[in-house]
C-alpha cells in the first residue's frame, strides 16, 4: 500500500467515524425527546388522576351528607 492509498483509506475511515458520531448525536436527541414525551404524559396522567379523585371525594362526601340529612 503506497502513501496515496493509505491517505485515501484514512480519509474514508475518518468520514465513516464522523457519520457514526453524527448519527449517535441524532439518536441522543431523539431519545431525550422521547423521554420528555413520556415524562409529560406521566405528569398529565397524575394531574388527571388527582382531579378525578377530588371529584369522586366530593361526590361521595355529598352522598354521605345527603344520607345523614335524610
N, C-alpha and C positions, 0 to 999 in steps of 0.2 A: 504494500500500500504506500503510495507516494504522498507527499505533503498536501497536494491539492485534494486528493480523495479523502484524506484524513480531515482536512479543514471542512470539506463539504459534509462529511459524516457528523462532525461536531456541531455544525450549524443545524443540521436536521434534528439531531438529538436535543439541542437547545430549544428549537421550535416545539418539539413534542413535549418537553418538560413544561414550557410556558403554557401550552394548550391545556395540559393536565391541571396545572395550578389554577388557571383561569376558570376551568370547569369546577374545580373544588370550591372556589370563591362563590361562583354562581349557586352551587349546591348549598353552601353555608347560608347564603342569603335566603334561598328558598326554604330551607329547614327552619330558620329563625322566623320567617313569616308564617310558616305552618304552625310553629309553637305558639306564636302570638294569637293566631286564629283560635287555637284550642283554649288558650287562657281566657280570651274574651268570651268564648262560648260558655266556658265553665262559670265565669262571673255572671253572665246573663242568666244561666240556669239557677244560680244561687239567689239572685235578685228575685226571679220569678217565684222560686220556692218560698222565700221569705214573705212576699206579698200574698201568696196563696195560703200559707199557714196563718198569717194575720187575718185574712178574710175568713178562713174556717173558724178561727178562735172567736172572731166577732159574731159569726152566725151561731156557734154553739153557746156562747155567752148569752146571746139574745134569747135563744131557745130555753136555756136554763132559767133566765129571768122570767120569761113568759110562763113557764111551768110553775114557778113559785107564785106567780101572781094569780094563776087560775086556781 
